Amino acid sequence: MDISVKFGKKVKELRLQKKMSQGDLAKILGVHPTYISGIERGVRNMALKNIEKLAKALGVKPSELL
C-alpha cells in the first residue's frame, strides 16, 4: 500500500475517533473540505508543516500520523 494511502487512512481514523467531519477539520486548518478528502484518499501530498498542523488539530503527535 502506498504511503499516501496509509497516511490518509490514519487521518480518517483519527478524525472519526474525534467525531469530526471533513468540514470540521478543514475549518480548523483553513482549507477546503475537498483538500481533506484528497488527503484521506491518498491523492494529496502534504508538506511537513501542514502535517504538523493536522496533527495538532487532531490532538496527536505528528509521528502518530506516520
N, CA, C and O of each residue as an XYZ file, in Angstrom:
264
protein
N       0.846     -1.180      0.000
C       0.000      0.000      0.000
C       0.890      1.241      0.000
O       1.882      1.304      0.726
N       0.533      2.211     -0.807
C       1.257      3.470     -0.925
C       1.226      4.239      0.393
O       0.225      4.206      1.110
N       2.315      4.928      0.713
C       2.399      5.678      1.978
C       1.328      6.763      2.064
O       0.823      7.035      3.153
N       0.973      7.385      0.945
C      -0.073      8.410      0.954
C      -1.422      7.817      1.331
O      -2.208      8.448      2.038
N      -1.687      6.618      0.864
C      -2.943      5.939      1.193
C      -2.953      5.550      2.667
O      -3.965      5.728      3.345
N      -1.846      5.025      3.167
C      -1.746      4.669      4.592
C      -1.939      5.903      5.469
O      -2.658      5.871      6.468
N      -1.279      6.993      5.072
C      -1.388      8.249      5.814
C      -2.845      8.713      5.843
O      -3.370      9.069      6.898
N      -3.478      8.705      4.699
C      -4.873      9.138      4.589
C      -5.818      8.304      5.432
O      -6.734      8.837      6.058
N      -5.597      6.999      5.448
C      -6.436      6.120      6.267
C      -6.275      6.443      7.745
O      -7.246      6.419      8.502
N      -5.050      6.746      8.152
C      -4.797      7.096      9.558
C      -5.471      8.420      9.906
O      -6.064      8.554     10.976
N      -5.383      9.396      9.008
C      -6.035     10.689      9.241
C      -7.544     10.480      9.405
O      -8.154     11.015     10.331
N      -8.129      9.711      8.513
C      -9.575      9.462      8.590
C      -9.940      8.760      9.890
O     -10.913      9.128     10.547
N      -9.162      7.752     10.259
C      -9.411      7.017     11.503
C      -9.396      7.960     12.704
O     -10.300      7.920     13.538
N      -8.377      8.802     12.791
C      -8.270      9.733     13.922
C      -9.381     10.775     13.889
O      -9.929     11.135     14.931
N      -9.713     11.258     12.699
C     -10.793     12.249     12.563
C     -12.105     11.662     13.058
O     -12.842     12.316     13.797
N     -12.398     10.437     12.657
C     -13.643      9.797     13.078
C     -13.656      9.503     14.573
O     -14.709      9.583     15.206
N     -12.503      9.163     15.146
C     -12.410      8.950     16.592
C     -12.759     10.221     17.350
O     -13.340     10.175     18.434
N     -12.392     11.366     16.756
C     -12.665     12.665     17.384
C     -14.074     13.169     17.059
O     -14.472     14.255     17.478
N     -14.836     12.335     16.283
C     -16.196     12.687     15.876
C     -16.241     14.004     15.107
O     -17.119     14.842     15.314
N     -15.260     14.159     14.210
C     -15.167     15.361     13.374
C     -15.541     15.007     11.946
O     -15.245     13.914     11.464
N     -16.197     15.948     11.275
C     -16.445     15.786      9.846
C     -15.234     16.316      9.082
O     -14.364     16.973      9.654
N     -15.190     16.026      7.797
C     -14.122     16.600      6.981
C     -14.228     18.119      6.998
O     -13.217     18.820      6.993
N     -15.452     18.618      7.019
C     -15.659     20.063      7.081
C     -15.140     20.677      8.368
O     -14.555     21.760      8.356
N     -15.355     19.981      9.482
C     -14.847     20.460     10.776
C     -13.332     20.590     10.739
O     -12.769     21.608     11.142
N     -12.683     19.540     10.250
C     -11.224     19.535     10.197
C     -10.712     20.588      9.223
O      -9.729     21.276      9.495
N     -11.383     20.704      8.096
C     -10.993     21.706      7.098
C     -11.078     23.117      7.675
O     -10.207     23.950      7.425
N     -12.120     23.374      8.438
C     -12.302     24.697      9.038
C     -11.159     25.030      9.997
O     -10.638     26.146      9.988
N     -10.778     24.068     10.815
C      -9.675     24.273     11.765
C      -8.381     24.584     11.019
O      -7.609     25.451     11.428
N      -8.152     23.862      9.917
C      -6.912     24.031      9.155
C      -6.963     25.195      8.171
O      -5.933     25.602      7.633
N      -8.152     25.729      7.935
C      -8.275     26.841      6.994
C      -8.150     26.394      5.542
O      -7.616     27.122      4.705
N      -8.646     25.187      5.248
C      -8.600     24.644      3.890
C     -10.008     24.228      3.471
O     -10.927     24.206      4.291
N     -10.167     23.902      2.208
C     -11.456     23.443      1.697
C     -11.649     21.971      2.072
O     -10.678     21.216      2.114
N     -12.890     21.556      2.344
C     -13.131     20.148      2.681
C     -12.636     19.160      1.621
O     -12.284     18.029      1.955
N     -12.605     19.566      0.364
C     -12.106     18.654     -0.671
C     -10.616     18.370     -0.486
O     -10.123     17.333     -0.931
N      -9.897     19.285      0.168
C      -8.487     19.056      0.466
C      -8.350     17.906      1.467
O      -7.493     17.035      1.315
N      -9.203     17.917      2.487
C      -9.199     16.839      3.482
C      -9.571     15.519      2.807
O      -8.958     14.486      3.076
N     -10.552     15.556      1.954
C     -10.949     14.361      1.210
C      -9.774     13.804      0.407
O      -9.544     12.595      0.388
N      -9.044     14.682     -0.247
C      -7.882     14.264     -1.029
C      -6.805     13.624     -0.175
O      -6.171     12.652     -0.584
N      -6.603     14.171      1.010
C      -5.622     13.596      1.937
C      -6.058     12.185      2.326
O      -5.267     11.244      2.280
N      -7.322     12.054      2.708
C      -7.822     10.773      3.181
C      -7.845      9.708      2.082
O      -7.740      8.516      2.370
N      -7.980     10.128      0.844
C      -7.968      9.179     -0.272
C      -6.554      8.895     -0.771
O      -6.362      8.029     -1.625
N      -5.572      9.610     -0.248
C      -4.184      9.383     -0.637
C      -3.788     10.041     -1.941
O      -2.787      9.659     -2.549
N      -4.564     11.035     -2.386
C      -4.231     11.712     -3.641
C      -3.571     13.072     -3.414
O      -3.105     13.702     -4.363
N      -3.531     13.517     -2.184
C      -2.854     14.772     -1.831
C      -1.577     14.462     -1.087
O      -1.531     13.554     -0.257
N      -0.545     15.220     -1.387
C       0.735     15.083     -0.717
C       0.919     16.311      0.173
O       1.001     17.431     -0.333
N       0.983     16.121      1.467
C       1.069     17.253      2.395
C       2.511     17.638      2.685
O       3.400     16.789      2.751
N       2.722     18.935      2.855
C       4.015     19.451      3.300
C       4.173     19.142      4.793
O       3.185     18.987      5.511
N       5.394     19.058      5.237
C       5.654     18.731      6.643
C       4.993     19.719      7.603
O       4.474     19.311      8.642
N       5.004     20.991      7.277
C       4.379     21.994      8.150
C       2.883     21.735      8.270
O       2.298     21.923      9.337
N       2.269     21.306      7.178
C       0.838     21.019      7.223
C       0.543     19.740      7.987
O      -0.510     19.623      8.614
N       1.453     18.786      7.944
C       1.292     17.572      8.740
C       1.303     17.936     10.222
O       0.523     17.398     11.008
N       2.180     18.841     10.590
C       2.243     19.296     11.981
C       0.925     19.972     12.387
O       0.414     19.716     13.478
N       0.378     20.821     11.530
C      -0.899     21.490     11.812
C      -2.031     20.471     11.914
O      -2.889     20.566     12.792
N      -2.021     19.506     11.015
C      -3.046     18.469     11.014
C      -2.995     17.666     12.307
O      -4.033     17.407     12.916
N      -1.816     17.276     12.725
C      -1.658     16.521     13.968
C      -2.181     17.323     15.155
O      -2.865     16.784     16.025
N      -1.860     18.592     15.184
C      -2.329     19.447     16.277
C      -3.853     19.519     16.285
O      -4.475     19.444     17.344
N      -4.452     19.664     15.106
C      -5.911     19.739     15.000
C      -6.575     18.446     15.473
O      -7.681     18.471     16.012
N      -5.897     17.321     15.269
C      -6.439     16.027     15.686
C      -6.027     15.657     17.108
O      -6.471     14.641     17.644
N      -5.184     16.475     17.711
C      -4.765     16.242     19.095
C      -3.793     15.076     19.236
O      -3.795     14.374     20.247
N      -2.965     14.874     18.217
C      -1.974     13.791     18.262
C      -0.599     14.341     17.896
O      -0.472     15.468     17.417
N       0.417     13.534     18.129
C       1.769     13.888     17.701
C       1.903     13.608     16.206
O       1.278     12.675     15.700
N       2.697     14.388     15.499
C       2.889     14.116     14.068
C       3.318     12.678     13.785
O       2.935     12.106     12.764
N       4.106     12.096     14.678
C       4.574     10.719     14.469
C       3.426      9.712     14.464
O       3.545      8.643     13.865
N       2.325     10.041     15.120
C       1.179      9.134     15.157
C       0.469      9.051     13.808
O      -0.279      8.107     13.552
N       0.703     10.029     12.956
C       0.096     10.022     11.629
C       0.902      9.175     10.655
O       0.393      8.759      9.614
N       2.159      8.923     10.996
C       3.027      8.224     10.063
C       3.201      6.773     10.388
O       3.913      6.063      9.678
